[in-house]
Amino acid sequence: MKERTLSIIKPDGVASGLIGEVIKRFEQAGLKICAMKMIHMSKSQAEGFYAVHRERPFFESLTNFMSSGPSVVMVLEAEDAIAKNRALIGATNYKEAAEGTIRREFATDIEKNVVHGSDSPEAARFEIGYFFNSLEIVGG
């Protein structure tokens, strides 16, 4: 069954000129881009997106970072899109990420790890809805 997931090229990935590289990897892995846009989140928008982490010690630095510059948000679709995307991007801690993953190759620290990917169907639904309305998503 096809599913959708949200992926974000974070401010460090955009600043490092990795948009094309990341998109190429998604497409080569069979992830279809159904929606995409560049945004610059405000601090409050980043706080809303990461509200699930509000009580965590890294919340403040994460939301500061995610509102520090432009990001590219996209909806990806494929069979097992969430697992496929997570496998491509690698573990959150880039030092633990598998060889060949985006984070292993390009991340500079645990927060500046180039990409975000939804980690569950519930998270994907919330995250996609946070950035896109139904008219902005193509495919099916």
Buried (B, 14 or more C-beta within 10 A) or exposed (E): EEBBBBBBBBBBBBEBEBBEBBBEBBEEBEBBBBBBEEEEBEEEBBBEBBEEEEEEEEBEEBBEBBBBBBBBBBBBBBEBBBBBBBBBBBBBEBEEBEEEBBBBBBBEEBBBBBBBBBBEEEBBBBBBEEBBEEEEBEEE
